[in-house]
Amino acid sequence: MLDVRRLRLLRELARRGTIAAVAEALAFSPSAVSQQLGVLEREAGLPLLERTGRRVRLTPAGEDLVRHAEAVLERLERAEADLAEARGGLAGVLRVGSFPTATRAIVPAALVALARLHPRLEPMVSETDPAAVAHALRAGDLDVALVHEYDFVPTPEEPGLTTEPLYGEAMYLAVPEGTRADAGPDQGAVLRTRADAPWITATPGTLCHAMTVRACQAAGFTPRVRHQVDEFATVLALVAAGQGVAVVPQLGIRGTEPGVSLTRLLMQRRTLIAFRDGAAGHPAVAAFGAALRAAVPPELAGPPELASPRAGG
């Protein structure tokens, strides 16, 4: 009989490519991962792995077993959901991942509603960059998470995970007051007006950083990055100080932004709810999703419209 825990290790290896990466993600030692995968190969009765230098490649039999593992793990999620439904009354820990702007603007109201309806449920929120969510969900470190994608950085297909749309945000080019970019239907032309300016982006490796770089490259230039900052309030403070220009999402703008002019761009950031395949019917995941949808501000409920440039947010 194949052990489901070892199947989970094989699936993670298929996604991460090295035993060291699997060990780090799942808090095992590399030797323990290797040992468990060796046991799985003996259980299967044929080779599942081929080692090429530091990386490990799955054999055709290993790839086929990973596909079966995905189906098995999804069925287990559905079984857990059915059991939770049968127990009646939500209780226990729900591990939630969220990125900073959603944590500030959406999550608190959702937690208030959730506590009122399900006082025995204990949601535990941890800020998690969307790029790290898929691994955290598959490893069982999170039960549900908020992720985002941009027009230039779509969410990659992640086996074993399901996403549902939550809301969309407008995106703005932020420039120092008095140097406002010209608005127009051509987003590339708007960005090109600041091609020679220093830029402020998020740190490399984040979706926000990739979004700014790719949007500028689509407009015909590569941004000259001066500052790398993840918090949008700090980004806008640097823009106001004349330190550069930046692209910021709607929820990153807190009302009036002194010293900053904003020009609406023809692009969006979209936020989605992510969870493991089969967990959609879990009552805790479903309840949190309902609370999130009820907490979305009305201005984010519909498709955004192109607005003219404005100063001060």
C-alpha positions as CSV (number, residue, x, y, z in Angstrom):
1,M,0.0,0.0,0.0
2,L,1.4,3.4,-1.0
3,D,1.8,5.9,1.9
4,V,0.0,9.2,1.3
5,R,2.7,11.1,3.1
6,R,5.4,9.8,0.7
7,L,3.1,10.6,-2.2
8,R,3.0,14.2,-0.9
9,L,6.8,14.3,-0.9
10,L,6.9,13.0,-4.5
11,R,4.5,15.7,-5.6
12,E,6.5,18.4,-4.0
13,L,9.7,17.1,-5.6
14,A,7.9,17.3,-9.0
15,R,7.2,21.0,-8.3
16,R,10.5,22.1,-6.7
17,G,13.0,20.0,-8.5
18,T,15.5,19.3,-5.7
19,I,15.4,17.3,-2.6
20,A,17.0,20.2,-0.7
21,A,14.1,22.5,-1.7
22,V,11.5,19.9,-0.6
23,A,13.3,19.4,2.7
24,E,13.4,23.2,3.4
25,A,9.7,23.7,2.5
26,L,8.4,20.8,4.6
27,A,10.8,21.1,7.6
28,F,12.6,17.8,6.9
29,S,16.2,17.0,6.6
30,P,17.4,16.2,3.0
31,S,18.4,12.7,4.1
32,A,14.9,12.1,5.6
33,V,13.3,13.1,2.3
34,S,15.7,10.9,0.3
35,Q,15.0,8.0,2.6
36,Q,11.2,8.4,2.4
37,L,11.4,8.6,-1.4
38,G,13.5,5.5,-1.5
39,V,10.9,3.7,0.5
40,L,8.2,4.9,-1.9
41,E,10.2,3.5,-4.8
42,R,10.4,0.1,-3.1
43,E,6.7,0.2,-2.5
44,A,6.1,1.1,-6.1
45,G,8.4,-1.7,-7.3
46,L,10.2,0.3,-10.0
47,P,12.3,3.5,-10.3
48,L,10.5,6.8,-9.8
49,L,13.5,9.2,-9.9
50,E,16.5,9.9,-12.1
51,R,19.3,12.0,-10.6
52,T,21.0,14.6,-12.9
53,G,23.6,16.5,-10.8
54,R,21.9,18.3,-8.0
55,R,18.5,18.0,-9.5
56,V,16.2,15.0,-9.6
57,R,14.0,14.2,-12.5
58,L,10.9,12.0,-12.4
59,T,10.8,8.9,-14.6
60,P,7.6,8.4,-16.6
61,A,6.4,6.1,-13.9
62,G,7.1,8.8,-11.3
63,E,5.2,11.4,-13.3
64,D,2.2,9.1,-13.7
65,L,2.3,8.5,-9.9
66,V,2.3,12.2,-9.2
67,R,-0.9,12.5,-11.3
68,H,-2.5,9.8,-9.2
69,A,-1.2,11.6,-6.0
70,E,-2.9,14.8,-7.0
71,A,-6.2,12.9,-7.3
72,V,-5.7,11.1,-4.0
73,L,-4.9,14.3,-2.1
74,E,-7.9,16.0,-3.6
75,R,-10.2,13.2,-2.5
76,L,-8.7,13.4,1.0
77,E,-9.4,17.1,1.1
78,R,-13.0,16.4,0.2
79,A,-13.2,13.7,2.8
80,E,-12.0,16.2,5.5
81,A,-14.6,18.7,4.2
82,D,-17.4,16.1,4.6
83,L,-16.3,15.2,8.1
84,A,-16.2,18.8,9.1
85,E,-19.7,19.3,7.8
86,A,-20.9,16.2,9.6
87,R,-19.5,17.4,12.9
88,G,-21.6,20.6,12.7
89,G,-20.5,23.9,14.0
90,L,-17.1,25.4,12.9
91,A,-14.3,25.1,15.4
92,G,-10.5,25.0,15.5
93,V,-7.7,26.7,13.7
94,L,-8.0,28.1,10.1
95,R,-4.6,29.1,8.8
96,V,-4.9,32.1,6.5
97,G,-2.3,33.7,4.2
98,S,-2.7,37.3,3.0
99,F,-0.6,40.0,1.4
100,P,-0.3,43.4,3.2
101,T,-2.8,45.6,1.4
102,A,-5.6,43.0,1.6
103,T,-4.6,42.3,5.2
104,R,-5.2,46.0,6.0
105,A,-8.2,46.8,3.8
106,I,-10.3,43.5,3.5
107,V,-9.3,40.9,6.1
108,P,-10.2,42.7,9.4
109,A,-13.8,43.2,8.4
110,A,-14.0,39.6,7.3
111,L,-12.6,38.4,10.6
112,V,-15.2,40.4,12.5
113,A,-18.0,38.8,10.5
114,L,-16.5,35.4,10.9
115,A,-16.2,35.7,14.7
116,R,-19.8,36.8,15.0
117,L,-21.1,33.8,13.0
118,H,-18.6,31.2,14.1
119,P,-17.1,32.1,17.5
120,R,-15.4,28.8,17.9
121,L,-13.4,29.1,14.7
122,E,-9.9,30.5,15.2
123,P,-8.5,32.1,12.0
124,M,-4.7,32.7,12.2
125,V,-3.5,35.2,9.7
126,S,0.1,35.4,8.4
127,E,1.3,37.8,5.8
128,T,2.5,35.7,2.8
129,D,3.8,36.9,-0.5
130,P,1.6,35.5,-3.3
131,A,4.6,34.0,-4.9
132,A,5.0,31.7,-1.8
133,V,1.4,30.8,-1.3
134,A,1.2,27.7,-3.6
135,H,4.0,25.9,-1.7
136,A,2.6,26.9,1.7
137,L,-0.9,25.5,0.7
138,R,0.5,22.3,-0.7
139,A,2.7,21.8,2.4
140,G,-0.3,22.3,4.7
141,D,1.1,25.5,6.3
142,L,-1.9,27.4,5.1
143,D,-5.6,26.3,4.6
144,V,-6.7,29.3,2.5
145,A,-4.9,32.4,1.1
146,L,-5.4,35.6,-0.8
147,V,-3.2,36.0,-3.8
148,H,-3.1,38.6,-6.6
149,E,-2.2,38.8,-10.2
150,Y,-1.5,41.6,-12.7
151,D,-2.3,42.0,-16.4
152,F,1.4,41.5,-17.1
153,V,2.0,38.8,-14.4
154,P,-0.9,36.3,-14.5
155,T,-1.2,33.6,-11.9
156,P,0.6,30.5,-13.1
157,E,-1.3,27.3,-13.2
158,E,-0.6,25.5,-9.9
159,P,-1.5,21.8,-9.8
160,G,-3.3,20.8,-6.7
161,L,-4.7,24.3,-6.1
162,T,-8.0,26.0,-6.9
163,T,-8.6,29.8,-7.1
164,E,-11.7,31.9,-7.1
165,P,-11.9,35.6,-8.1
166,L,-12.6,38.1,-5.3
167,Y,-12.1,41.7,-6.6
168,G,-10.2,43.8,-9.0
169,E,-8.3,47.1,-8.4
170,A,-7.3,50.0,-10.6
171,M,-3.6,50.7,-11.0
172,Y,-2.0,54.2,-11.0
173,L,1.2,55.8,-12.1
174,A,2.4,57.9,-9.1
175,V,4.7,60.9,-9.9
176,P,5.8,63.9,-7.8
177,E,3.3,66.7,-7.7
178,G,3.9,69.2,-10.4
179,T,5.3,66.7,-12.8
180,R,2.1,64.9,-13.6
181,A,2.1,62.4,-16.4
182,D,-0.2,63.0,-19.4
183,A,-3.3,60.8,-19.5
184,G,-4.5,59.1,-22.6
185,P,-5.9,55.9,-24.0
186,D,-2.4,54.6,-24.7
187,Q,-1.0,53.2,-21.5
188,G,2.5,52.8,-23.0
189,A,2.6,56.5,-23.9
190,V,1.7,57.4,-20.3
191,L,4.6,55.2,-18.9
192,R,7.0,56.4,-21.6
193,T,6.7,60.0,-20.3
194,R,8.6,58.8,-17.2
195,A,11.1,56.5,-19.1
196,D,14.0,58.7,-18.0
197,A,12.9,59.1,-14.4
198,P,14.2,56.9,-11.5
199,W,11.7,54.3,-10.5
200,I,10.6,52.8,-7.2
201,T,9.6,49.1,-7.4
202,A,9.0,46.3,-5.0
203,T,11.8,43.9,-4.1
204,P,12.9,41.4,-6.8
205,G,11.2,38.1,-6.7
206,T,7.8,39.6,-5.9
207,L,4.9,39.8,-8.3
208,C,4.7,43.6,-7.8
209,H,8.3,44.0,-8.9
210,A,7.7,41.9,-12.0
211,M,4.5,43.9,-12.8
212,T,6.3,47.2,-12.9
213,V,9.3,45.9,-15.0
214,R,7.1,44.1,-17.5
215,A,4.6,47.0,-17.9
216,C,7.6,49.3,-18.6
217,Q,9.1,46.9,-21.0
218,A,5.8,46.5,-22.8
219,A,5.9,50.3,-23.2
220,G,9.4,50.1,-24.8
221,F,11.9,50.7,-22.0
222,T,13.4,49.1,-19.0
223,P,12.9,51.1,-15.8
224,R,16.0,52.5,-14.0
225,V,15.3,51.3,-10.5
226,R,16.6,53.5,-7.7
227,H,14.6,52.2,-4.7
228,Q,13.2,48.8,-3.9
229,V,10.4,49.0,-1.3
230,D,7.5,46.7,-0.7
231,E,5.2,48.9,1.4
232,F,3.1,51.1,-0.8
233,A,2.8,53.9,1.9
234,T,6.6,54.2,1.9
235,V,6.7,54.0,-1.9
236,L,4.3,57.0,-2.1
237,A,6.3,58.9,0.6
238,L,9.4,58.5,-1.6
239,V,7.5,59.6,-4.7
240,A,6.4,62.8,-2.8
241,A,10.0,63.4,-1.8
242,G,11.0,63.5,-5.5
243,Q,12.9,60.2,-5.3
244,G,11.2,58.6,-8.3
245,V,8.0,57.4,-9.8
246,A,6.0,54.1,-9.2
247,V,3.0,52.0,-10.2
248,V,0.7,51.4,-7.3
249,P,-2.6,49.6,-6.8
250,Q,-5.9,51.2,-5.7
251,L,-5.7,49.7,-2.2
252,G,-2.1,51.0,-1.8
253,I,-3.5,54.6,-1.8
254,R,-4.8,55.8,1.5
255,G,-7.0,58.7,0.7
256,T,-5.0,62.0,0.2
257,E,-1.4,61.6,-0.8
258,P,0.3,65.0,-0.3
259,G,2.9,65.7,-2.9
260,V,1.8,62.9,-5.3
261,S,-0.1,63.1,-8.6
262,L,-1.8,59.9,-9.8
263,T,-2.7,58.9,-13.3
264,R,-5.0,55.9,-13.9
265,L,-3.5,53.2,-16.1
266,L,-5.3,50.7,-18.3
267,M,-4.3,47.7,-16.1
268,Q,-5.6,45.9,-13.1
269,R,-4.5,43.9,-10.1
270,R,-6.9,41.1,-9.4
271,T,-7.2,39.3,-6.0
272,L,-8.2,35.7,-5.8
273,I,-8.9,33.2,-3.0
274,A,-6.7,30.1,-3.2
275,F,-7.0,26.8,-1.5
276,R,-6.2,23.1,-2.1
277,D,-8.2,21.2,-4.7
278,G,-11.1,19.5,-2.9
279,A,-11.3,22.1,-0.1
280,A,-13.9,24.3,-1.7
281,G,-16.6,22.4,0.2
282,H,-14.8,22.6,3.6
283,P,-17.2,24.7,5.8
284,A,-14.4,26.7,7.3
285,V,-12.9,27.6,3.9
286,A,-16.4,28.4,2.5
287,A,-17.3,30.5,5.5
288,F,-14.1,32.5,5.3
289,G,-14.6,33.0,1.5
290,A,-18.2,34.3,2.2
291,A,-16.9,36.7,4.8
292,L,-14.2,38.0,2.5
293,R,-16.8,38.7,-0.3
294,A,-19.0,40.6,2.1
295,A,-16.0,42.7,3.2
296,V,-15.0,43.9,-0.3
297,P,-15.6,47.6,-0.5
298,P,-18.3,48.7,-3.0
299,E,-15.8,50.6,-5.2
300,L,-14.0,47.3,-5.9
301,A,-17.1,45.3,-6.7
302,G,-17.4,46.2,-10.4
303,P,-15.1,46.7,-13.4
304,P,-13.0,49.9,-13.0
305,E,-13.4,52.8,-15.4
306,L,-10.6,55.0,-16.8
307,A,-10.3,58.1,-14.7
308,S,-8.5,61.3,-15.5
309,P,-5.2,62.2,-13.7
310,R,-5.6,63.5,-10.2
311,A,-3.4,65.0,-7.5
312,G,-3.4,64.1,-3.9
313,G,-5.0,60.6,-4.3
